[in-house]
Amino acid sequence: MYKHPTIDRDKMTPAEGLQILKEGNQRFVNNLRENKDYPSLLEKTKNQQHPFVSILSCSDSRAPVELIFDQAIGDIFSVRLAGNIASKDAIGSLEFGIKYLKSKLLVILGHTSCGAVKACCDNFKDASITDVVAKITPCLDQEETTTDLRNSSNAQFVQNVSDLNVKHQINEILEQSEIIADLYQKNQISIIGGMYNIESGEVHFFE
């Protein structure tokens, strides 16, 4: 958080955290990344961490959250799984980041041209990949605008399912995690979905 060195993370609001992410993404898109003193950060974080945001995102090698938001060591508690799925282990990790590390903001981040979503659109099955696809499958029924080419050859269909998947995973988290749901209902944290464009580098946050 080199742009906001005076912000006390204990007093930071979720809105401030979101603004930091938006500003960082704009730096990334415009190739204006901040210089980071990693030796100093290693020293400051060697005994504790206090990430201002917890992010559930996809494992895709083209979507590393620390880079696309121009953040550094200690800023993001990152959970990455193919298809940004809210598995039991993912939810447990997010609970740790939010309750015990005190992240004020939870982001569920999908991305364009997601391989896991495409696999779901094609009803792909293979070993444990089937379990990943199954956690996205409910979004196929939710997608009611596409009548033809309901498979990965239809880029718009894939994107529609990707958008729905982000919202679906948020609902899964709130339904399965009493910890996160309680903090959210008490307005102690905010939860927001977003979509990363792997071509432009831009992140669009959902309202």
Buried (B, 14 or more C-beta within 10 A) or exposed (E): BBEBEEBEBEEBEBEBBBEBBEBBBBBBBEEEEEEEEEEEBEEEBEEEBBBBBBBBBBBBEBBEBBEBBBBBBBBBBBBBBBBBBBBEEBBBBBBBBBBEBBBBBBBBBBBBBBBBBBBBBBEBEEEEBEEBBEBBBBBBEEBEEBEEEBEBEBEEBBBBBBBBBBBBBBEBBBEBBEBBBEBBEEEEBBBBBBBBBBEEBBBEBEE
